[in-house]
Amino acid sequence: MPEDPNRRITDTSVLHPVVRQKVAQVLAQLEAEGIPLRVFESYRTPTRQAHLYAQGRTRSGNKVTNAEAWESYHQYGLAVDLVFFENGEWHWGKNQQHSRMYDRMHQIARSAGLEPLSWETPHIQLMGVTISTLMQGRFPSGGDSGWADNLRHYAETWNSNPAAPPLQGLGSLHEPQRPPLTEEFRPALPVGAHAPVSVIPATYDRKLNSRLFAGKPALESVASGHRVLKVSGSRVEGIEFVQDGLNLLAGSHPEYAIDVGQFRGFFGQRTERAVEAFQEDYRLIVDGVVGEETVLALDDAVALAEGTPAGSLAPISSSVSASSYTPPSSNAALLQKVRFDKADATVGKTLADTYAAADKDPRLAKGDPSNCKALLKFADGTVFFEAKMAICADGSPRAKEIDPGPGNPKTAFTYPGMAGAYFDAEDVPYIVLPGKNDSGTLDFVKTMGLSKLDLAVVIHRGRLIPAFYGEVGPVFRIGEAAIQVHEDLPVRSPWTSPAKAKVRNASVEGEVLYFVFPGTAVPKTAGMSKEQWLDKVKSTALQKWEAFLAAQ
């Protein structure tokens, strides 16, 4: 009997057990706060995904997804959609209060190790994995038979394109898998609750580096995304080490100091305020909750203070050479394999010095400095820079209306082979690279060995977005991307209102990382639509990123 593509699955038992536990944490906290969001869809079959993808393309209706079959986390049991259920009815939100509830849900989800999507509000998915690795059959460890049998069934019965992933990655489920989840630890803990020491697993995949934090299961469980520490006014297992770490850093950051006295190990408001101060300095989500990103950043900062080699290190404040550059710690999980110390800083030194000088010249900076911290070139030709991210509306038919002054309805480049088909900044994730001066002595693209439409990825606060070089910017400034990139990243909304009437001055002031891959422009083949070309660009950019990491 053919599968009904309209059938939704709400059963969470077929989710990966790590995701299942995190979703249970989120739901428990939502219920405690009186937010009526429920699981609208857990596992989504590839048949249903293909049906939804066809809507607005080969089937009537508006587009609802950019993911084909096996290109969504739903097909791997790693995502859920949470939708309002009130008075016996489902709805997507009816007012500003519902919008604020979604924002709160996203905050809770991040603290539990689940990542929301800016363009698909109900959706939350497991952090730290990519679709490209999943499609290669590389699945998160710690799976159980309920999850694996379901995934195996739909992969083995799928006979269309794109192909199902290989299943070798499921491995043998009769052997212990990491991260271990004991039966005592498996039931959901409310966000902010702590597990007794006896039920915290002894080891985790994510290890900590500082002498203060290393080997502490209570913190390694946070670093592995299995629990969070939240203010409770009572004793919370592991918070005493966080307090010690913040006090260690208080010599240079007095706002981190906590006079805990006999209340060491209790998570109260003073500790919460110190955590928030640390999060603000490290460009993390400021919520006072010690989750995965916060504990990793604090571990690196403590390691630096101890003189212990760290994993991702602290924020930087000035331009540095390749031998000493370290990225913002909020991106540590994505950059563990990147050997910045092997990259060449000399190729772009003149350019980097030019941007630094322009930042000090009000005529050139115009109140919007580049804040370029590094400009490097790797052995394979990959170009990297850390800078701000200004907003670009170019290519949008509404450019002059939504961005009066600089807005241009045209872009320097067009879809391949389609004269006049400009890249709409509201829909297309392009980055902007500096142009060249009249004499040609300053030419970013030529100097760094790049070409138009080269693929790229943009990283900020642990989120990675596939993109490409689609527009040319000012000679003396670096760090700019289309509206679509801003909407995809965890940053301030680029819009002045929900009606999207105008873009605001929503530049991200720094700690945005750009990787550009030379010679990777995707050709547009005969019969390929704009949407198909863009889908190919995004998937190929992610593949280039994975290949770059593999070559490190």
CORWOZI-V571426 format. One record per run of one state. SS is the DSSP state (hx for helix, st for strand, lp for the rest). FROM is the first residue (numbers start at 1). LEN is the number of residues. If there is no record, write none. Layout:
{{SS,FROM,LEN} {SS,FROM,LEN}}
This chain:
{{lp,1,11} {hx,12,3} {lp,15,2} {hx,17,16} {lp,33,4} {st,37,5} {lp,42,4} {hx,46,9} {st,55,1} {lp,56,3} {st,59,1} {lp,60,13} {hx,73,4} {lp,77,2} {st,79,8} {lp,87,2} {st,89,3} {lp,92,4} {hx,96,16} {lp,112,2} {st,114,4} {lp,118,2} {st,120,7} {lp,127,4} {hx,131,5} {lp,136,9} {hx,145,12} {lp,157,11} {hx,168,3} {lp,171,12} {hx,183,4} {lp,187,10} {hx,197,3} {lp,200,17} {hx,217,7} {lp,224,5} {st,229,1} {lp,230,5} {st,235,1} {lp,236,3} {hx,239,11} {lp,250,4} {hx,254,3} {lp,257,4} {hx,261,3} {lp,264,2} {st,266,1} {lp,267,2} {hx,269,13} {lp,282,8} {st,290,1} {lp,291,1} {hx,292,15} {lp,307,22} {hx,329,7} {lp,336,4} {hx,340,3} {lp,343,1} {st,344,1} {lp,345,4} {hx,349,11} {lp,360,2} {hx,362,4} {lp,366,8} {st,374,4} {lp,378,5} {st,383,10} {lp,393,6} {hx,399,4} {lp,403,11} {st,414,1} {lp,415,7} {st,422,1} {lp,423,7} {st,430,5} {lp,435,1} {st,436,1} {lp,437,6} {st,443,1} {hx,444,4} {lp,448,7} {st,455,6} {lp,461,2} {st,463,11} {lp,474,6} {st,480,3} {hx,483,6} {lp,489,6} {st,495,1} {lp,496,7} {st,503,1} {lp,504,4} {st,508,10} {lp,518,12} {hx,530,21} {lp,551,2}}
